[in-house]
Amino acid sequence: MKKYGYLLIIGLVVVAGIFVINAPPQEDKTALDPKQSSDTETTFARPKKSAHYESNTPAHESILAAPPINIVIDFNFDLASNSSISIVDTNDIEYGSGDTSVDRNKLALRRSMSHDSPDGVYTVNYNACWPDASCHDGSFQFAINRSLGEDYLDLRNRSAVEIKLSDIAFKPARVKVSAGTRITWLNDEEVTHYVNTDAHPSHTYYPAQNSNALAKGEEFPLVFDKAGIYPYHCSAHASDMIGSIIVE
């Protein structure tokens, strides 16, 4: 009986082997899974800082939920009027709008960006020129990803919005509003706060969004008319108290 049992087992193994050999090839599902086969991570080139460079907004490697209203680069030396900024996508298409300008204090260089700029990675190439006619170039990158706007509190179609300064935070910290909305910041705690546009400590991205010191109960109102993103912070708590506004 044992002999017949062994023969039966051997026969079953042979049949199973034939079935496996003749079975149709299995589909490679791993190669078809976009989460595994596609690289969704945004990569950036190394920035180049010119002489006397201090900071820039947007910051290098930042990923924004909407196009910036302008590109601003800060320096610690007087700029000449022939300084320039170029904003290009990965296809080298220019998205800078209007001319490059030098701020009145001669320490910030800025250029507007098209509000309908598509999602993707952008390279900012700049040429910072000094009164002695010498020029120094630099570059940095940032990206736009509108899907990040889904995490913003949607307060569009309202004429007025209030943001409280409480517990060392802006509440709400990220809001989406319509163009023409009046936003009022109210300090709701004993700690003194500020509302300051990026970057810190130059505060040059959108200078109108710079308040005086706000004691408890004091307010800072501002109407936002231009579409784009407005990153800001409290200069007294710059690393912890951060906010962002999308205007549509």
C-alpha positions as CSV (number, residue, x, y, z in Angstrom):
1,M,0.0,0.0,0.0
2,K,2.8,2.4,0.8
3,K,4.2,1.7,-2.7
4,Y,0.9,2.8,-4.3
5,G,0.7,5.8,-2.0
6,Y,4.1,7.1,-3.1
7,L,3.2,6.6,-6.8
8,L,0.0,8.6,-6.3
9,I,1.9,11.5,-4.7
10,I,4.5,11.4,-7.5
11,G,1.7,11.5,-10.1
12,L,0.0,14.5,-8.5
13,V,3.3,16.4,-8.4
14,V,3.9,15.7,-12.1
15,V,0.4,16.9,-13.0
16,A,0.7,20.1,-10.9
17,G,4.1,20.8,-12.6
18,I,2.5,20.5,-16.0
19,F,-0.3,22.9,-15.0
20,V,2.1,25.5,-13.8
21,I,4.3,25.3,-16.9
22,N,1.2,25.8,-19.2
23,A,-0.5,28.4,-17.1
24,P,-0.6,31.9,-18.6
25,P,2.0,34.4,-17.3
26,Q,0.8,36.5,-14.4
27,E,0.4,40.3,-14.9
28,D,3.1,42.3,-13.2
29,K,0.9,44.5,-11.0
30,T,3.8,46.2,-9.3
31,A,4.9,47.9,-12.5
32,L,1.3,49.1,-13.1
33,D,0.8,50.6,-9.6
34,P,1.4,54.4,-10.1
35,K,2.2,54.8,-6.4
36,Q,5.2,52.4,-6.8
37,S,6.3,53.1,-10.3
38,S,6.1,56.9,-10.5
39,D,8.3,59.3,-8.6
40,T,6.0,61.9,-7.0
41,E,8.8,63.7,-5.1
42,T,9.6,67.2,-6.3
43,T,13.4,67.6,-6.7
44,F,15.2,70.9,-6.8
45,A,18.6,72.0,-8.1
46,R,21.1,73.5,-5.7
47,P,20.7,77.3,-5.3
48,K,23.4,79.8,-6.2
49,K,23.8,82.8,-4.0
50,S,25.3,86.0,-5.3
51,A,27.4,88.4,-3.4
52,H,25.6,90.4,-0.7
53,Y,22.6,88.0,-0.9
54,E,20.3,87.9,2.2
55,S,17.1,86.1,1.5
56,N,14.3,85.5,-1.1
57,T,10.6,84.9,-1.2
58,P,9.4,82.3,-2.1
59,A,12.1,80.4,-0.3
60,H,14.2,77.9,-2.2
61,E,12.5,74.5,-2.3
62,S,9.2,75.9,-1.1
63,I,6.1,74.3,-2.7
64,L,3.2,76.8,-2.9
65,A,-0.5,76.2,-3.1
66,A,-0.9,79.1,-5.6
67,P,1.4,81.3,-7.7
68,P,3.3,84.0,-5.8
69,I,2.3,87.6,-6.5
70,N,5.9,88.5,-7.0
71,I,9.5,87.3,-6.5
72,V,11.5,89.3,-4.1
73,I,15.3,89.0,-3.4
74,D,16.9,90.8,-0.5
75,F,20.5,92.1,-0.3
76,N,22.7,94.0,2.1
77,F,24.2,96.3,-0.5
78,D,22.6,99.0,-2.7
79,L,21.3,97.7,-6.0
80,A,21.6,99.4,-9.3
81,S,18.6,99.8,-11.7
82,N,20.0,97.4,-14.3
83,S,19.5,94.4,-12.0
84,S,17.2,91.8,-13.3
85,I,15.0,88.7,-12.5
86,S,13.9,85.9,-14.8
87,I,11.3,83.3,-13.8
88,V,11.2,80.2,-16.0
89,D,9.6,76.8,-16.0
90,T,11.3,73.5,-16.9
91,N,10.7,74.3,-20.6
92,D,12.5,77.6,-20.2
93,I,9.2,79.6,-20.7
94,E,9.2,83.0,-19.0
95,Y,6.5,83.6,-16.4
96,G,7.8,86.9,-15.1
97,S,5.3,89.8,-15.6
98,G,6.4,93.3,-16.2
99,D,9.8,94.8,-15.5
100,T,12.2,94.0,-12.6
101,S,12.2,96.8,-10.1
102,V,14.4,97.9,-7.2
103,D,12.7,98.9,-4.0
104,R,13.1,102.5,-2.7
105,N,15.6,101.4,0.0
106,K,17.7,99.8,-2.8
107,L,18.0,96.6,-0.9
108,A,15.3,94.5,-2.5
109,L,14.8,93.3,-6.1
110,R,11.4,92.3,-7.3
111,R,9.4,91.1,-10.2
112,S,5.7,90.2,-10.5
113,M,4.7,86.7,-11.6
114,S,1.8,85.8,-13.9
115,H,-1.2,84.8,-11.7
116,D,-2.2,82.0,-14.1
117,S,1.2,80.3,-14.0
118,P,0.7,76.5,-14.2
119,D,1.7,74.0,-11.6
120,G,5.3,72.9,-11.7
121,V,8.9,73.7,-10.8
122,Y,10.2,77.2,-11.5
123,T,13.8,78.6,-11.6
124,V,14.5,82.1,-10.7
125,N,17.7,83.5,-12.3
126,Y,18.7,86.9,-11.1
127,N,21.5,89.4,-11.9
128,A,22.3,91.7,-9.0
129,C,24.2,94.8,-10.1
130,W,25.9,97.4,-7.9
131,P,26.6,101.1,-8.4
132,D,30.1,100.4,-9.5
133,A,28.7,98.6,-12.6
134,S,29.7,95.1,-11.4
135,C,27.0,92.4,-11.5
136,H,26.6,89.1,-9.8
137,D,24.3,86.3,-10.7
138,G,22.4,83.8,-8.6
139,S,19.4,81.3,-8.8
140,F,17.0,79.3,-6.8
141,Q,13.9,77.2,-7.3
142,F,10.3,76.8,-6.0
143,A,7.2,74.9,-7.1
144,I,3.5,75.5,-7.5
145,N,1.0,72.7,-6.6
146,R,-2.6,73.8,-6.4
147,S,-3.7,70.6,-4.8
148,L,-2.2,71.9,-1.5
149,G,-5.0,74.5,-1.5
150,E,-7.4,71.8,-0.4
151,D,-6.0,72.1,3.1
152,Y,-6.9,75.8,3.3
153,L,-10.1,76.9,5.0
154,D,-12.4,78.1,2.2
155,L,-13.7,81.5,3.2
156,R,-14.4,82.8,-0.4
157,N,-17.4,85.0,-1.2
158,R,-17.2,86.8,2.1
159,S,-16.5,90.5,2.3
160,A,-14.7,90.3,5.7
161,V,-12.7,87.6,7.5
162,E,-11.2,87.6,11.0
163,I,-8.0,85.9,12.0
164,K,-7.3,85.7,15.7
165,L,-3.8,85.7,17.2
166,S,-4.0,83.3,20.1
167,D,-1.9,80.6,21.8
168,I,1.1,81.7,19.7
169,A,-0.8,80.9,16.5
170,F,-2.9,82.4,13.7
171,K,-6.4,81.0,13.9
172,P,-7.1,79.9,11.2
173,A,-3.6,79.7,9.9
174,R,-4.4,79.0,6.3
175,V,-7.3,80.6,4.5
176,K,-8.6,81.0,1.0
177,V,-10.5,84.2,0.2
178,S,-11.9,86.1,-2.8
179,A,-10.2,89.2,-4.2
180,G,-11.4,92.3,-2.4
181,T,-11.8,90.6,1.0
182,R,-11.0,92.6,4.1
183,I,-9.0,90.5,6.5
184,T,-8.7,91.7,10.1
185,W,-6.1,90.2,12.5
186,L,-7.2,90.5,16.2
187,N,-4.7,89.8,19.0
188,D,-6.7,87.7,21.5
189,E,-4.0,87.2,24.2
190,E,-1.7,89.0,26.5
191,V,1.4,88.4,24.4
192,T,2.4,91.1,21.9
193,H,2.3,90.0,18.3
194,Y,2.9,91.2,14.8
195,V,1.7,90.4,11.3
196,N,4.6,90.4,8.9
197,T,5.0,89.4,5.3
198,D,7.9,87.0,4.5
199,A,10.8,86.8,4.5
200,H,12.1,87.3,8.0
201,P,13.5,89.7,9.0
202,S,13.4,91.7,5.7
203,H,9.5,91.6,5.4
204,T,9.5,92.6,1.8
205,Y,7.2,90.2,-0.1
206,Y,4.1,92.3,0.4
207,P,5.1,95.4,2.5
208,A,1.4,96.4,3.1
209,Q,1.0,93.3,5.2
210,N,3.4,94.6,8.0
211,S,1.6,95.7,11.2
212,N,2.9,97.6,14.2
213,A,3.1,95.8,17.5
214,L,-0.4,94.5,18.4
215,A,-1.3,94.4,22.1
216,K,-4.2,92.4,23.4
217,G,-7.4,93.6,21.8
218,E,-5.7,95.5,19.0
219,E,-6.5,94.9,15.3
220,F,-4.7,95.1,12.0
221,P,-7.0,95.2,8.9
222,L,-6.0,94.8,5.2
223,V,-7.9,94.4,1.9
224,F,-6.4,91.8,-0.5
225,D,-7.1,92.7,-4.2
226,K,-4.4,90.8,-6.1
227,A,-4.8,87.0,-6.8
228,G,-2.0,84.8,-5.5
229,I,-0.5,83.4,-2.3
230,Y,0.6,85.5,0.7
231,P,2.9,83.8,3.2
232,Y,3.4,85.6,6.5
233,H,4.4,85.2,10.1
234,C,4.7,87.0,13.5
235,S,8.2,88.5,13.7
236,A,8.2,88.0,17.5
237,H,7.6,84.2,17.0
238,A,8.9,83.7,13.5
239,S,9.6,80.0,13.7
240,D,6.3,79.0,15.3
241,M,3.7,81.5,14.3
242,I,3.2,81.1,10.5
243,G,0.2,81.8,8.2
244,S,-0.7,81.7,4.6
245,I,-3.5,83.3,2.5
246,I,-4.7,82.4,-1.0
247,V,-6.5,85.1,-2.9
248,E,-8.6,84.1,-5.9
